[in-house]
Amino acid sequence: MITFDHVSVQYDDTVEPVLTDVDLTVEEGELCLVVGHTGVGKSTLLGAVNGLVPHFTGGTLYGTVAVDGRDTAGHPPRELADVVGVVGQDPLDGFVTDTVEEELAYAMEQLAVPPATMRKRVEETLDLLGLADLRHRALHELSGGQQQRVAIGSVLTAHPRVLVLDEPTSALDPTAAEEVLAAITRLVHDLGVTVLLAEHRLERVVQYADRVLHLPGDGRVVSGPPAEIFRTTTIAPPVVELGRRADWTPLPLSVRDARRAAAPLRTRLAGAPVPAARPPAPAAGRTRLLDARGVSVRYRGQALPAVREADVELRGGETTALMGRNGSGKSSLLWALQGSGTRTGGTVRVVPFGADSGRERGSRDPGPGKEDGSRDPGAVAATEARRLVGLVPQTPTDLLYLESVRQELDQADAESAHPDGPGARAILDRLAPGIDGATHPRDLSEGQKLALVLAIQLSAAPGVVLLDEPTRGLDYRAKAQLTAILDELAAEGRAVVVSTHDVEFVARTADRVVVMAEGEIVADGPAAEVVVASPVFAPQVAKVLAPLPYLTVEQVSAALTTAEAGAR
Amino acid sequence: MRRRHPTARPPALGVLPGADERRLPRTLHPLAWWVWALALATAVSRTNNPLLLFLVLAVLGYVIGMRRTEAPWARGFKYYLYLALTVVAIRVLFRAVFATGITPHDHFLFSLPHIPTPDWYAGIQLGGPVSLEAVLSAAIDGLRLACMLCCIGAANTLANPKRALRVLPGALYELGVAVTVSISVAPQLVQSVQRVHRARRLRAGRTKGLRALRGVVVPVLEDALERSLRLAAAMDSRGYGRAGSATKASRRLTGALMLLGMCGLCAGAYGLLDASTPAFLGLPALAAGAVLCVAGLRLGGRRVTRTAYRPDPWRFEEWAVAACGVLSAVLLFAGAGFDAAELNPSLYPLSWPSLPLVPTAAILLAGAAGFLAPPPLPTTAPQAAPRVPARRPEKATAK
């Protein structure tokens, strides 16, 4: 269906080609998973399928890409619209019209499909993707999962033979992502559509793949069946890592396969003590840094409050994960705690970081407020609020407006004016070493942007650090780095809150999990307890090894090593 | 005089739209509403009679009340009314301030302090006595303009603007798409600005002044640019702008035809509305312009290979609504059966204007659109489903 014949892609502004001498064939009806770290050329590979590379993006493509017998050299993307359907990361970016039905018809209008056929196909697609109830709704009032299904439907109506999806679930919560992936697998099985799918969170899709295209990062593309490719790849979902560690053959790709293979492992681990999933909290920590009581947020003109009487207590040295579906009030709560967002009820008291030690030394003015020097970040000036609580917003780039990383860092130093703390540059070098000061912030990778904004916020030395969905768009490596960074912050005695949908990340990173629903806090407790008990939030390892309370592969690995050492 | 629907009785006045179950609710062709509204606006331009003008407003109100939907774009008529009121107020205010003096026959109303102007500026007088006649004539002038504004407002309220754009001939399709996309992008831009502005506080950046402006404008523009590039890529992948069979020569010919045609239309409209221009500038120029435009659009449309999803049909109701409007304009312009002076009653001497029969009937005829048009489709969103105000997931700006 898709053939790449000695394809190399070279962009004008880079020295190394992104893809070199790629030869591959994707057969009809395959679900083909494209894996690799950020920046290795996944998007380039996918873009080349319908000719967006190089027709739209620029650069030079050597060799031949043919889809259904059509060479992309002679066919720009619009001439391939009837063969290849493309769905991007954020569905809202691709919408041209404003209601579901019109959006579904848009591609067909461009292809001059007769009106009668169009009408029929729209109805069929509405049923196929379960959108019939939403047909007249405005696109912007749909949920993320519904929007992404509309985006898929809007390319499907043109009856393409190939569907290209570039990280279609990265902006969605787990439930919505399941919804979209279920729709995709259904298309593969029922309609025989060839699907090319790039996805960071492999644990969700790997079991459905017929073939994996792995981009190791040197321009090559390795193609093969999943069980074979994942034996050696540097990135793999936890279930595969577990399989590798336990030497299971064939390599399990789904929780179900792994669970069946795990029976001996479970009996082996049954008696052994469970190693801690997280490093122990620092002795100095566990002092209460933030105490919020009855926080409510209600936006003007909205009937329901975004946050309803939430009580939150944050202690130093503790990493808390804030979970819940999209729109459950996570962001609103974080913004309210920081003091910059709306807060319509309740109190927030934050103890300035280092106040305890400062009082002992007698060098620091405890400031107005209660005896412990605690303050309300919503009541003080923005500069002061920033020293109490630092927040990294959902779109970190909102904070960046200068031409280079160096200027941003200098500006941060000027803004925070914290005399004895380390400069922003020093913080950034610790978080993400090796970022060139002359680089434009927009040219950084997602992980680097996050590190830059985090460094800017940390330059004010806040004791409480809040991150709003930092894992979006990060690959496994970047997430592991983020975990390391957050662990370090917690080790310094700060309180860290991360709102995220990523359960595997939570299992590795969080000591405590707070779950929100409809603006209320519905669960609050140690990560292992909250996460293992939940069918939605349980990480793969927990599902495989239940009822044993293991969360991460590292834990299992450590337990096995101890067991092996004991046996010897 | 009243046209009757062949199969159904028009519902009695005061009955809710759609009460007659034999008439199927559907959306009227947007072009029909536009023709109706523009024709009524043309009719309004002919008269200065305040009674007739108020009648037009009443007719607009009736038709909108009968055939308006609950869609967001259909809730905007009140803003047109505010605009109309502002127009009248400004007109009266200016007339009072830039008073043109008062004659012994005028009714004195009040006097504003007179501000002397320098000699070289003697043409304009500031302040001074204000007469009832001056205020009335300004108010009536303003009212006429206000009525025309409300006609346009009515068209926008009754016909979905985006559907109206789809009526554009194939050659102007790109224009329509550009407008549609910008309409939907504008709210996103506002959201973007709000988000970035809120984020400014996180860095304790200034929220006022030029530096702060940069802090808001740069991220918003970068965001918008990235987003528009992604939209362009998406549209390209979905077949937007597929090549047709246009040659360079035919494109140029299309351009020339359109330009000439537009000139003709403008001249024609001017000639028609201003009675003092030579006769050839009126209808003949309008007709010639129209022919040229149609030829240009036809030629341009030939290269376009595209179809429309669920195109609005043009049926009896469309003819009826459009005809109502056009007929009322024609009746007012023809001037048969009534004294032309009654359309523009003189304020000297001041007297109560009379209500001429034929123009009144003509305007009431335009109001027949209120029941000739089919009842609108019920509110688009299913009522049963709770409409949670969807908070747009603010997205990552990954590539």
Interface residues (C-beta under 8 A of the other chain):
Chain A: S43 N50 L52 H55 F56 P76 P77 R78 E79 L80 A81 D82 V84 G85 V86 G88 Q89 D90 L92 D93 G94 F95 V96 T97 D98 T99 E101 E102 A105 Y106 A107 M108 E109 Q110 L111 A112 V113 P114 P115 M118 R119 V122 D133 H136 R137 H140 E141 L142 S143 G144 S154 V155 A158 E167 S170 A171 L172 Q302 N326 G327 S331 W335 Q338 S340 G341 A381 A382 T383 A385 R386 G390 L391 P393 Q394 T395 T397 D398 L399 L400 Y401 L402 A412 E415 S416 R442 E446 I456 Q457 A460 E469 R472 G473
Chain B: K162 V177 T180 V181 S184 P187 Q188 R195 V196 R198 A199 R200 R201 L202 R203 A204 G205 R214 G215 V216 V218 P219 E222 D223 R227 R230 L231 A232 A233 A234 M235 D236 S237 R238 G239 Y240 G241 R242 A243 T305 R306 T307 A308 Y309 R310 P311 T380 A381 P382 A385 R387 V388 P389 A390 R391 R392 P393 E394 K395 A396 T397 A398 K399
